[in-house]
Amino acid sequence: MQPRPLSAIVVMVCVLALTCNLTTVPTPSAPATGETPAPAATAALRPTAGTAVGRTFYVAPNGDNANLGTQEQPWATPGYGSRQLAPGDTLVILDGRYVLSEYNADIITPPSGTPSAWITIKGEEGHRPVLAGRDNLLTAIDLSGVQYVRVENLEITHDDTATGEAAWFRDGVEILGAPSAHIVLRDLTIHHIDEFGINIQDVEDLQIVNCRVEYCGFGAMGGPAGEDGGWRNAVTRGCSLSWSGHYYQGGDGSHRPYDRPDGFGIEPSQGPILIEDTVAEHNYGDGLDSKAAHTTIRRAVVANNSCDGVKLWGANSRIENALIYGRGDGDPEPSPWAAIVIEPEEHANARFEIVNVTVDDFLGQNYLMYVQYDHPDVPAHLTIRNTIFSGRGPECPIYIGTASTLVADHNLFYLLQNEVILNHGEATYTCADIAALGEGNLCGDPRFVRPAWGEPGDYHLQAGSPAVDAGSVDGAPTVDLEDRSRDEPPDVGAYEYRQSSLWLFLPLAVG
């Protein structure tokens, strides 16, 4: 059940007086020194390069599976090539277009590597070969039950030369039915897929790096409920998880059977999960929806999604240095969704943190954030610090369940059309008494450069913002969303203010 409404990137350089006008997220990078550590980083970021020297094989569009698989005599199909590999081997898919239509023949299904001899399947350097699925093929790559495999530099999409049902193609990459471990997916472009771009049930030690997963009918990344712990030690970094639901079986997605496809949406899992330097925008469902315990979302832009922005269900989870805005994606109809939802259900005493986050909502007529709305008697413990809550529509306070505890300090609230700012059980807070909520809390216009709805916005702070130097160093990250050092005291929100003459941003584009 959802709460009812309360009423019946683009590379840019900003120099001198130039004003930035697009939301940005930094170029993917390793966790910054001094930044709050995320539990997912420990296992999933260990080196993956094997020490054993294996063979290198090749596939080419003009090859033949009767060949030796050498560069001079390449095989013809990636699926066949993947099944000839042994630990330590590499399959190079040469530039071109490969049509996949037969399950047993065409799907890439490698064996397992070993800790010192990974199996690698990758596109030719300097090119991005295309795997084009058709005839309702289940998936392009099946990594179910395998270990120590990396897949790099490929484009996966449907066969756009086919028409009608021949153009149907279900998943890009999947791990279903049997758990996998030690998997790297890097530099993949997956788009215009009928179901999931990446469909994973059970996996341990997963890295998804610099991937664009967009226009997938059921969602960019997700999967069914796990039977072996779900997602464990999983990192998603430098990715775009966007436009889910805007395509399905050759159309614009309007006839898809699944009405809320997310950018990221996984079922209960052990975690930990780390999502960073990632964009989730224009999804017909939620931006980022994690039911995993120990989920950390940081340096992320979650923008213009139709439903919830960020939803957390698992204990010991944190949002840090994130920008969340645009609920409804330009649709003026009141909706039951919120910018942030925290619902640990029956998991009593789960802990959550929201630190240096910027939230903006245009629609109003629903809670800007709600915590334990459906389970108000199940306690959760929430800390909110150095965060901006901007609600430009009417009737959009924050709701905290009766049994939950709240530590809130050094936050800036701007709910222009609301008298009540926050409900915590029977207690209500307005701007007149917001200081009673905790140290450093205040109301005021954050003075964003250009707030937006349904389009890219610029949520940097302008001079004179009350958010400048108003934060606390306690538990705060030492960098901001763009990986720039924060002052001491830090600013409130995702971005640290810089005078325009000092601005020089070279970030990953949104859109």
C-alpha positions as CSV (number, residue, x, y, z in Angstrom):
1,M,0.0,0.0,0.0
2,Q,1.2,3.5,-0.8
3,P,0.3,6.7,1.1
4,R,-2.6,8.6,-0.2
5,P,-2.2,12.2,-1.3
6,L,-2.7,14.7,1.5
7,S,-5.3,16.6,-0.5
8,A,-9.1,14.8,-1.5
9,I,25.3,15.4,-17.4
10,V,26.7,17.0,-21.0
11,V,30.2,18.1,-20.3
12,M,30.2,21.7,-19.2
13,V,32.6,24.4,-18.1
14,C,31.3,27.2,-16.0
15,V,33.7,30.0,-15.9
16,L,33.3,33.6,-14.5
17,A,29.8,34.8,-15.0
18,L,28.5,31.8,-17.0
19,T,25.7,29.9,-15.2
20,C,25.5,26.1,-15.3
21,N,22.1,24.9,-16.4
22,L,22.3,21.1,-16.3
23,T,22.4,18.7,-13.4
24,T,25.7,16.9,-13.2
25,V,27.3,13.8,-11.7
26,P,31.0,13.4,-11.6
27,T,33.2,11.3,-13.8
28,P,33.3,7.8,-12.3
29,S,36.1,7.4,-9.9
30,A,37.2,5.3,-6.9
31,P,35.9,6.3,-3.5
32,A,37.4,9.5,-2.4
33,T,39.9,9.6,0.4
34,G,38.1,10.4,3.6
35,E,34.7,9.7,2.2
36,T,32.3,7.6,4.2
37,P,33.2,4.0,3.5
38,A,30.5,1.8,1.9
39,P,30.3,-1.8,3.1
40,A,30.0,-3.1,-0.5
41,A,33.5,-1.8,-1.4
42,T,35.4,-4.4,0.5
43,A,34.9,-7.5,-1.4
44,A,33.7,-6.3,-4.8
45,L,36.5,-3.9,-5.4
46,R,39.4,-6.4,-5.0
47,P,41.6,-6.9,-8.1
48,T,40.0,-9.2,-10.7
49,A,42.9,-9.7,-13.1
50,G,44.0,-13.4,-13.2
51,T,47.7,-14.3,-13.1
52,A,47.4,-17.3,-15.5
53,V,48.2,-16.7,-19.2
54,G,45.4,-18.1,-21.4
55,R,44.7,-18.3,-25.1
56,T,43.0,-15.6,-27.1
57,F,40.3,-16.4,-29.6
58,Y,38.4,-14.3,-32.1
59,V,34.9,-14.1,-33.6
60,A,34.1,-12.1,-36.7
61,P,30.9,-11.6,-38.8
62,N,32.7,-13.2,-41.8
63,G,34.1,-16.1,-39.7
64,D,33.3,-19.7,-39.7
65,N,32.7,-22.0,-36.7
66,A,34.8,-24.6,-38.5
67,N,37.8,-22.3,-38.2
68,L,40.5,-22.4,-35.5
69,G,39.3,-19.3,-33.8
70,T,42.5,-17.4,-34.5
71,Q,42.5,-13.8,-35.6
72,E,43.3,-15.0,-39.1
73,Q,40.6,-17.7,-39.0
74,P,38.0,-16.4,-36.6
75,W,34.8,-18.2,-35.5
76,A,31.5,-16.8,-36.7
77,T,29.3,-16.6,-33.7
78,P,29.9,-15.3,-30.2
79,G,27.8,-18.1,-28.6
80,Y,29.9,-20.8,-30.2
81,G,33.1,-19.1,-29.3
82,S,32.0,-18.7,-25.6
83,R,31.6,-22.4,-25.3
84,Q,35.1,-23.2,-26.5
85,L,36.8,-21.3,-23.7
86,A,38.7,-22.6,-20.7
87,P,39.9,-20.8,-17.6
88,G,42.3,-17.9,-18.5
89,D,41.0,-17.6,-22.1
90,T,39.9,-14.4,-23.8
91,L,37.3,-14.2,-26.6
92,V,37.6,-11.0,-28.6
93,I,34.4,-10.2,-30.6
94,L,35.6,-8.2,-33.6
95,D,33.7,-5.2,-34.8
96,G,30.4,-5.8,-36.5
97,R,26.8,-6.9,-36.0
98,Y,25.9,-10.3,-34.8
99,V,22.2,-11.5,-35.0
100,L,21.2,-13.8,-32.1
101,S,18.0,-15.8,-32.6
102,E,18.6,-19.5,-31.5
103,Y,18.8,-20.2,-27.8
104,N,21.2,-23.2,-27.9
105,A,23.4,-21.8,-30.7
106,D,23.5,-18.1,-30.2
107,I,23.4,-17.2,-26.5
108,I,26.8,-16.5,-24.9
109,T,27.2,-19.1,-22.2
110,P,30.8,-19.3,-21.0
111,P,32.2,-21.8,-18.4
112,S,33.7,-20.7,-15.2
113,G,37.1,-19.3,-14.8
114,T,39.2,-19.6,-11.6
115,P,40.5,-17.0,-9.1
116,S,43.9,-16.9,-11.0
117,A,42.4,-17.5,-14.5
118,W,39.4,-15.4,-15.3
119,I,37.4,-15.9,-18.5
120,T,37.1,-12.7,-20.5
121,I,34.6,-11.9,-23.3
122,K,35.1,-8.5,-24.8
123,G,34.5,-6.4,-27.9
124,E,37.3,-5.4,-30.1
125,E,39.2,-2.4,-28.7
126,G,38.3,0.9,-30.4
127,H,35.0,-0.6,-31.5
128,R,31.7,-1.7,-29.9
129,P,30.3,-4.9,-31.6
130,V,26.6,-5.2,-31.6
131,L,24.7,-8.3,-30.3
132,A,21.2,-8.0,-31.9
133,G,18.6,-10.3,-30.5
134,R,15.4,-11.3,-32.2
135,D,12.6,-14.0,-32.4
136,N,11.8,-13.6,-28.7
137,L,15.2,-14.8,-27.7
138,L,15.5,-15.2,-23.9
139,T,18.8,-13.4,-23.4
140,A,22.1,-12.4,-25.2
141,I,24.4,-13.5,-22.3
142,D,23.6,-16.2,-19.7
143,L,26.0,-16.2,-16.7
144,S,23.9,-18.4,-14.5
145,G,25.9,-20.6,-12.2
146,V,29.4,-19.4,-13.4
147,Q,32.2,-17.7,-11.6
148,Y,35.2,-15.5,-12.5
149,V,33.9,-14.2,-15.7
150,R,34.1,-10.6,-17.1
151,V,32.2,-9.2,-20.1
152,E,33.3,-5.9,-21.6
153,N,32.7,-3.4,-24.4
154,L,29.6,-4.7,-26.1
155,E,26.3,-3.3,-27.3
156,I,23.2,-5.4,-26.7
157,T,19.9,-4.5,-28.3
158,H,17.1,-6.0,-30.4
159,D,17.4,-6.6,-34.1
160,D,16.1,-3.3,-35.5
161,T,15.9,-4.7,-39.1
162,A,13.2,-7.2,-37.9
163,T,9.5,-6.4,-37.9
164,G,6.6,-7.6,-35.8
165,E,7.2,-10.4,-33.4
166,A,10.6,-11.1,-35.0
167,A,11.9,-8.0,-33.3
168,W,11.1,-9.2,-29.8
169,F,14.1,-9.8,-27.5
170,R,13.7,-10.3,-23.8
171,D,16.9,-9.8,-21.5
172,G,20.3,-8.4,-22.2
173,V,22.3,-10.3,-19.5
174,E,20.9,-12.7,-17.0
175,I,21.8,-14.8,-13.9
176,L,18.8,-16.9,-13.0
177,G,18.2,-20.3,-11.4
178,A,21.7,-20.9,-10.2
179,P,23.9,-18.5,-8.2
180,S,27.0,-16.9,-9.7
181,A,30.0,-15.2,-8.2
182,H,32.9,-12.9,-9.2
183,I,31.3,-11.3,-12.2
184,V,32.4,-8.1,-13.9
185,L,30.2,-6.3,-16.5
186,R,32.0,-3.3,-17.9
187,D,31.4,-0.8,-20.6
188,L,28.2,-2.4,-21.8
189,T,25.5,-0.5,-23.7
190,I,22.2,-2.3,-23.3
191,H,19.1,-0.7,-24.8
192,H,15.7,-1.3,-26.3
193,I,15.2,-4.6,-24.6
194,D,11.7,-6.0,-23.9
195,E,12.3,-7.1,-20.3
196,F,15.4,-6.4,-18.2
197,G,18.7,-5.0,-19.4
198,I,20.4,-6.9,-16.6
199,N,18.3,-9.6,-14.8
200,I,20.0,-11.1,-11.8
201,Q,18.6,-13.4,-9.0
202,D,21.6,-14.6,-6.9
203,V,25.1,-13.3,-7.2
204,E,28.1,-12.6,-5.0
205,D,30.9,-10.2,-5.9
206,L,29.4,-8.3,-8.8
207,Q,30.8,-5.2,-10.5
208,I,28.7,-3.3,-13.0
209,V,30.9,-0.4,-14.2
210,N,30.5,2.3,-16.8
211,C,27.4,0.7,-18.3
212,R,24.4,2.4,-20.0
213,V,21.2,0.4,-19.5
214,E,18.3,2.3,-21.0
215,Y,14.9,1.8,-22.7
216,C,14.2,-1.6,-21.2
217,G,10.6,-2.6,-20.8
218,F,10.8,-4.2,-17.4
219,G,13.6,-2.1,-16.0
220,A,17.3,-1.4,-16.4
221,M,18.5,-3.7,-13.6
222,G,16.5,-6.1,-11.4
223,G,15.5,-9.6,-11.0
224,P,13.3,-12.1,-9.1
225,A,13.6,-12.9,-5.4
226,G,16.8,-14.6,-4.5
227,E,17.1,-18.2,-3.3
228,D,20.7,-17.9,-2.1
229,G,21.0,-14.5,-0.5
230,G,20.1,-12.4,-3.6
231,W,22.6,-9.7,-4.5
232,R,25.7,-9.8,-2.2
233,N,28.8,-7.6,-2.4
234,A,27.5,-5.8,-5.5
235,V,28.8,-2.5,-6.9
236,T,27.2,-0.4,-9.6
237,R,29.4,2.5,-10.6
238,G,29.4,5.1,-13.3
239,C,26.2,3.8,-14.9
240,S,23.1,5.3,-16.5
241,L,19.9,3.3,-15.5
242,S,17.3,5.3,-17.3
243,W,14.2,5.5,-19.6
244,S,12.9,2.1,-18.3
245,G,9.5,1.4,-19.8
246,H,9.8,3.8,-22.7
247,Y,10.2,0.8,-25.0
248,Y,8.6,-2.6,-25.3
249,Q,8.3,-5.0,-28.3
250,G,9.0,-2.4,-30.9
251,G,6.8,0.3,-29.4
252,D,7.1,3.2,-27.0
253,G,6.2,1.1,-24.0
254,S,2.7,2.2,-23.6
255,H,1.4,-1.4,-24.0
256,R,4.0,-3.1,-21.7
257,P,2.5,-5.5,-19.1
258,Y,4.6,-4.1,-16.3
259,D,3.5,-0.7,-15.2
260,R,6.4,0.4,-12.9
261,P,9.8,-0.5,-14.4
262,D,12.6,0.9,-12.3
263,G,16.1,2.0,-13.0
264,F,17.3,-0.2,-10.3
265,G,15.0,-2.5,-8.4
266,I,16.0,-5.6,-6.5
267,E,14.2,-7.9,-4.1
268,P,15.3,-8.7,-0.5
269,S,19.1,-9.5,-0.5
270,Q,21.9,-9.8,2.0
271,G,23.9,-7.0,0.4
272,P,26.0,-5.0,0.8
273,I,25.1,-2.9,-2.2
274,L,27.0,0.2,-3.4
275,I,25.5,2.5,-6.1
276,E,27.7,5.5,-6.9
277,D,28.4,8.0,-9.7
278,T,25.2,6.8,-11.3
279,V,22.2,8.4,-13.0
280,A,18.7,7.1,-12.8
281,E,16.3,9.3,-14.8
282,H,13.0,9.2,-16.7
283,N,12.0,5.7,-15.5
284,Y,8.3,4.9,-15.6
285,G,8.8,3.3,-12.1
286,D,11.2,4.2,-9.3
287,G,14.7,5.6,-9.8
288,L,16.5,3.4,-7.3
289,D,14.6,0.8,-5.3
290,S,16.7,-1.5,-3.1
291,K,15.3,-4.1,-0.8
292,A,18.8,-5.2,0.1
293,A,20.4,-4.7,3.5
294,H,23.4,-2.5,3.7
295,T,22.6,-0.4,0.6
296,T,24.7,2.7,0.1
297,I,23.7,5.3,-2.6
298,R,26.2,8.1,-3.1
299,R,27.2,10.7,-5.7
300,A,24.0,9.8,-7.6
301,V,21.5,11.8,-9.6
302,V,17.9,10.4,-9.4
303,A,15.9,12.7,-11.6
304,N,12.5,12.9,-13.2
305,N,11.2,9.4,-12.5
306,S,7.5,8.8,-12.6
307,C,7.2,7.2,-9.2
308,D,9.4,7.1,-6.1
309,G,12.9,8.6,-6.4
310,V,14.9,6.5,-3.9
311,K,13.3,3.6,-2.0
312,L,15.1,1.8,0.8
313,W,13.8,-1.3,2.5
314,G,16.9,-3.0,4.0
315,A,18.5,-2.2,7.3
316,N,21.8,-0.2,7.7
317,S,21.3,1.7,4.5
318,R,22.5,5.2,3.6
319,I,22.0,8.0,1.0
320,E,24.9,10.4,0.7
321,N,25.7,13.2,-1.7
322,A,22.7,12.5,-3.9
323,L,20.4,14.8,-5.9
324,I,16.7,13.6,-6.0
325,Y,14.2,15.6,-8.0
326,G,11.4,15.6,-10.6
327,R,8.9,13.1,-9.2
328,G,6.2,12.6,-11.8
329,D,8.5,13.5,-14.7
330,G,6.3,16.4,-15.9
331,D,2.9,14.7,-15.4
332,P,0.7,17.1,-13.4
333,E,-1.6,14.4,-12.0
334,P,-1.2,14.0,-8.2
335,S,0.4,10.7,-7.4
336,P,1.0,8.6,-4.3
337,W,4.8,8.5,-4.8
338,A,7.5,10.4,-2.9
339,A,11.1,11.6,-3.4
340,I,12.4,9.2,-0.7
341,V,10.6,6.2,0.8
342,I,12.0,4.2,3.7
343,E,9.9,1.1,4.5
344,P,11.7,-1.7,6.4
345,E,8.4,-3.4,6.9
346,E,8.6,-5.9,9.8
347,H,12.3,-5.4,10.3
348,A,12.3,-3.6,13.6
349,N,15.0,-1.2,14.6
350,A,16.5,-0.9,11.1
351,R,18.9,2.0,10.8
352,F,19.0,4.5,7.9
353,E,21.1,7.7,7.2
354,I,20.5,10.6,4.8
355,V,23.5,12.9,4.7
356,N,24.2,15.8,2.3
357,V,21.3,15.1,0.0
358,T,19.3,17.6,-2.0
359,V,15.6,16.8,-2.5
360,D,13.3,18.9,-4.7
361,D,9.7,18.2,-5.6
362,F,7.4,20.2,-7.8
363,L,4.1,18.4,-7.6
364,G,3.3,18.4,-3.9
365,Q,0.0,16.8,-2.7
366,N,1.9,13.9,-1.1
367,Y,4.6,13.4,1.4
368,L,8.0,14.7,0.3
369,M,9.5,11.7,2.2
370,Y,7.9,9.1,4.3
371,V,9.3,6.6,6.7
372,Q,7.3,3.6,8.0
373,Y,4.0,4.9,6.7
374,D,2.5,1.4,6.3
375,H,4.1,0.1,9.5
376,P,4.1,3.1,11.9
377,D,4.3,0.8,14.9
378,V,7.5,-0.9,13.7
379,P,10.4,1.2,14.8
380,A,13.1,2.4,12.5
381,H,16.0,4.7,13.4
382,L,16.7,7.5,11.0
383,T,19.4,10.2,10.9
384,I,19.0,13.2,8.6
385,R,21.9,15.6,8.4
386,N,23.0,18.4,6.1
387,T,20.1,17.8,3.7
388,I,17.9,20.2,1.7
389,F,14.2,19.4,1.5
390,S,12.5,21.6,-1.1
391,G,8.8,21.1,-1.8
392,R,7.4,23.6,-4.2
393,G,3.9,22.2,-4.3
394,P,1.2,22.2,-1.7
395,E,0.7,19.8,1.1
396,C,4.0,17.9,1.0
397,P,5.4,17.5,4.5
398,I,7.7,14.8,5.7
399,Y,6.2,11.8,7.6
400,I,8.0,9.7,10.2
401,G,6.2,6.7,11.8
402,T,5.1,7.0,15.4
403,A,7.5,4.3,16.7
404,S,10.5,5.4,14.8
405,T,13.3,7.6,16.2
406,L,14.6,10.6,14.4
407,V,17.9,12.5,14.7
408,A,17.7,15.5,12.4
409,D,20.2,18.3,12.5
410,H,21.7,21.0,10.2
411,N,18.9,20.6,7.5
412,L,17.4,23.3,5.4
413,F,13.6,23.1,4.7
414,Y,11.8,25.0,2.0
415,L,8.2,24.0,1.8
416,L,6.8,27.3,0.5
417,Q,3.1,26.2,0.4
418,N,3.1,24.2,3.6
419,E,2.6,25.2,7.2
420,V,3.6,21.8,8.6
421,I,7.1,20.8,7.6
422,L,7.4,17.4,9.4
423,N,5.1,14.9,11.1
424,H,6.7,12.6,13.6
425,G,3.9,10.6,15.2
426,E,1.7,13.1,17.0
427,A,4.3,15.8,16.9
428,T,4.3,18.4,14.1
429,Y,6.9,20.9,13.2
430,T,6.5,24.2,11.4
431,C,9.1,26.8,10.4
432,A,8.2,28.6,13.6
433,D,9.5,25.8,15.8
434,I,11.8,23.8,13.4
435,A,14.8,24.6,15.6
436,A,13.2,22.3,18.2
437,L,13.7,19.4,15.8
438,G,17.4,19.5,16.2
439,E,20.5,21.7,16.1
440,G,21.1,23.8,13.0
441,N,17.7,23.1,11.4
442,L,16.3,26.1,9.6
443,C,13.8,27.2,6.9
444,G,14.7,29.2,3.8
445,D,15.0,29.4,0.1
446,P,18.1,27.3,-0.9
447,R,18.6,29.5,-4.0
448,F,19.1,26.7,-6.5
449,V,20.5,27.9,-9.9
450,R,17.6,26.4,-11.8
451,P,15.2,23.9,-10.3
452,A,13.3,21.9,-12.9
453,W,10.6,19.3,-13.4
454,G,10.5,16.8,-16.3
455,E,13.8,18.2,-17.7
456,P,17.4,18.7,-16.4
457,G,17.8,21.1,-13.6
458,D,20.8,22.8,-12.0
459,Y,20.8,22.4,-8.2
460,H,24.1,24.2,-7.5
461,L,23.7,26.9,-4.9
462,Q,23.8,30.5,-5.7
463,A,25.5,33.2,-3.6
464,G,23.5,34.0,-0.5
465,S,22.0,30.6,0.0
466,P,21.3,29.8,3.6
467,A,22.8,26.3,2.9
468,V,26.3,27.7,2.5
469,D,28.5,26.8,5.5
470,A,25.5,25.7,7.5
471,G,26.3,22.0,7.7
472,S,27.9,19.8,10.3
473,V,31.2,17.8,9.8
474,D,29.8,15.0,12.0
475,G,29.5,12.0,9.7
476,A,29.6,14.1,6.6
477,P,31.5,13.2,3.5
478,T,34.6,15.2,2.7
479,V,33.6,15.6,-1.0
480,D,30.4,16.6,-2.7
481,L,28.4,15.0,-5.5
482,E,31.0,16.1,-8.0
483,D,33.8,14.7,-5.9
484,R,35.0,18.2,-5.0
485,S,36.4,18.8,-1.6
486,R,34.0,20.3,0.9
487,D,34.8,23.2,3.1
488,E,34.7,23.1,6.9
489,P,31.9,23.5,7.9
490,P,30.4,22.0,4.8
491,D,27.4,23.3,3.0
492,V,24.0,21.7,3.3
493,G,22.9,19.6,0.3
494,A,24.6,17.6,-2.4
495,Y,26.7,20.4,-3.9
496,E,29.4,22.5,-2.2
497,Y,29.0,26.2,-3.2
498,R,31.8,27.7,-5.4
499,Q,32.0,31.2,-6.7
500,S,31.3,31.1,-10.4
501,S,34.8,32.3,-11.3
502,L,36.2,29.2,-9.7
503,W,33.7,26.7,-11.3
504,L,35.2,24.1,-13.6
505,F,33.1,21.0,-14.0
506,L,33.9,18.2,-16.3
507,P,31.2,15.7,-15.3
508,L,29.3,12.8,-16.8
509,A,26.2,13.9,-18.6
510,V,22.7,13.4,-17.5
511,G,20.5,12.7,-20.5
